[in-house]
Amino acid sequence: MIAVPTADEALAHVAASMAEPVRARMLCCLMDGHARTATELAAVGEVAASTASAHLAKLLAQGLVGCMAQGKHRYYRLAGAEVGQALEAMLVLAGQPRPRFEPSTPPALRQARRCYDHLAGHWGVRLHDLALGRAWIGLDATEPRGYHVTDEGLDALRGLGVDVDAATGARRRKLACACMDWSERRPHLGGALGAAWLQAMLAQGWLDPDPDSRALRVTRRGLTRLERLLEDTTT
């Protein structure tokens, strides 16, 4: 009979998989939601291809990354949004304590970036606070750090072009949750709703993705719309 590891033993195994610096760099690289080849991740980890394959095998075994074969290539990405959320939270813990928080994150990443498939950074935190402050979302008593969408929120988010119906119908994923932001040290909106909101802003040209990083540039149109959306909470 195979012994099933206890929760604390399983946690130790997962933590050990993340603890190796090369694997940590690979995981952080994949936080932008884009898949990468083993060759690309080897360059990120500054190791040989054979060494990178061994590291990726360990990440696969722990369920931290997924792999998709396409033609001659194998593409790797984070196994799910919950992995990205765990990494964001651990990046918070990794920071050195200071009397006063002084973010060292590059400006472009601090303003707006992908956290797996939802919006993080300054604007992600502000939109989370907006949704919570206007009671578009409310705390879910059955889900730690989880939110439900209110009737008012349904109307408001649909008005912003967010596909709320697709988000609420997502399987095996939280609808909405507080995801700790490692640059702002405050939560932004994660889950299926956060992903749908980011897609709406990208589709409407509010944000322009950087092809070489997970940074998102706020366009002139986006800045105007965001400031208009937020003005009622800042006056």
Secondary structure, DSSP 8 states (H G I E B T S, - for coil): ------HHHHHHHHHHHHHSHHHHHHHHHGGGS--EEHHHHHHHHTS-HHHHHHHHHHHHHTTSEEEEEETTEEEEEES-HHHHHHHHHHHHHHS---SS----S-HHHHHSEEETTEEESHHHHHHHHHHHHTTSEEE-TTSTTEEEE-HHHHHHHHHTT--HHHHHT-SSS-SEEEEE-TTTSSEEEEHHHHHHHHHHHHHTTSEEE-TTSSBEEE-HHHHHHHHHHHHHHH-
